[in-house]
Amino acid sequence: MTATKAAIRRGYGLKAALALGGRVLDKIVFSEVTAAGSWADQAAMTIRPNLTGYVRMVSPGACKDCVILAGKWFRWNEGFERHPWCNCRHIPAAEALDGDFSTDPYAYFNSLDRAAQDKLLGPVGAQTVRDGGDIYRVVNVQNRGLGFGKQARTYGTPMKLTPQQIYAQGLPREKTLQLLRSEGYITGSQVAGGNIVGRYRERFDGMTSVPRSGSARARVYEARATGVRDPLDRATMTAQERRLFDAQYQLSYARKYGYLPRTIGQNSADVYSGLAGKTATRADFDRLDAMVSKELSKIKPNQNSLNVLADSLGLRGDAFESEQIFNLIEQRMSSNFQQATRTRRR
């Protein structure tokens, strides 16, 4: 209704405005139905401790940004990012899956005909992948708008020429492939997850190390194994829960100390240097209060864990209650910080 009225206000005729409103309604319904499936999968992960996360799967018609996430493994409490009309889904899993077009970007790309490949990545980007290029590198460069070698070097990307510049030279195939390889587009065999990875390979493969006792990771796995978690332990929260928790933490911290916190909880740099955050202004208090209200407004009646968190934070009680709860949270976070730093010093 809002979209239809706004269209009429902008000069649309009644029929065109209703059509626009209908498209908006279709998008809302599609998103809600898709989200319902995601909540069901989230519940399945919660009651099965051996499933430490989920794998993202793409469906036909996926965009390039979704395609390169196919098969990627996420921790169980990481939010599922989706854009309007996104038809991707996730399945509970202990590690990444591959070998299927829904979980392997290259399998998906190769399942398309040439016209569909060109539509997905653009003619030059698609040709780069067909010639053995790294699809992750191609999409990353396109999304960052690196149209010229100089700009690419400015952003720290190890390339001098773009694919457009390489193919525009009209060189023999072997020379073209050599340039794609030397400029960083062909990085090796085309495998799901790519060949350029950082320290945290588990982002694609699943958990690769055993957490130390008392750490945030250990608390997460303990909560999953027992099925019981502390609603105020940030480590075991979902992404949406953390947004509410962080907003309330920043507001309570500013009210108590008069400063904006530099991080959520203590950090070594501030503790040992004695640094304090920026002095909170009236505008800061208004902004933080609005953030808390915004996150509260997103909570639906059937989202039990979020309603429990809101109650646990004292957001539905009086100011004194929320202040006492913040003091308790500070004590717990300080204890966890001290334990973690002592462990490192050994």
Phi, psi and omega in degrees: 000316180299316180296321180295314180295322178296322179295319178298320179296330180276001176106004178292149171287164184301314182298315180294321180294319178294322178296317178297315178299324178296321178294321177297318179296319177302317181295319180297313180298315180302314182296319181293319179295317178297318179297323179300320176296322179295320179296323179296317178296321179298318178297322179297322178292323185296323185267002179237093187302333182286348178265101187273358181187201179218158180248135181276135180237141179257160178239163178307139181091006182295151177278169184297326181292327176284322183302317183287352175266356181301129179084358181285137181264132178239149175296154188301332184257016175271135182295150179266104181282128177218152177259168178305136181071012178291127182252014178289158178219176178224151179236139178299136181199156177270341179203173183292155178240150177213182178092359182232148183296338180280343182234006181228111182305321182288322177296322178294313181301316182288343178282348181271153173281172187300319181297319180291324177297316179296323179293324182291311187245358187086151184305316182288315179298318179294319179295324178300317179290320178298331180272009176104008182289162180278114184296329179293317180294320180298311181294321180298315180295319178297316182292331180272000176065034182275084184274344182225151182303319182299316179294322179300317180293327178299323180274004178082011179276127186285063179221149177248327180239148175271163177303322179301317181291325181291310182290331181295342182285343178064035181282162174302156185304314182298320179292322178297314179297323179297317179293319178300324180287315183289332180272002173091017179266325173262113187250002183138204179293149181275097182236149177301133183099339178077175181256351180256101183231153178265205182293329188261066180300335182299344177300334175251330188260346186103182184295132183242354181220160180268127182290150178284155182299133177085351181285170179300318180296319180297322180293325178297311183291328176294318179297321180290322182291323183268340184078009181235135178220153176282119183297343180259007177272109185300330183297330184262009183274155172282172181298318181292322177296320180294324179297319178292315181299313183295320179297315180291324179299312181298319180294315181294321179297314180297321178294322184283317188251342182083008179237156172276128181294141179280334177215170174272107187090177182284157173219152186301319184301315181284320183298315185272346178259343181078015181289148176239159180284182180288142179300131182282132178260172177300322179296323178296317179297319179295319180295315181293320178296322178293324178297316179297314180298321180296314180293323178296322183292340181280343186287128178261155184304328183272001178270081189301315184296324179289323177293323176296319180297314180302318178292319181295329178279355180076020183286347178248018177242207180263174184297322181297319180297313181295328178293317179294322178294320178298320177299320178295317179298317178300316180299316181294315181294324177294318179297316179296321179295314180298319179297316182294319182289325177296322180297318180296321184293331178297000000 
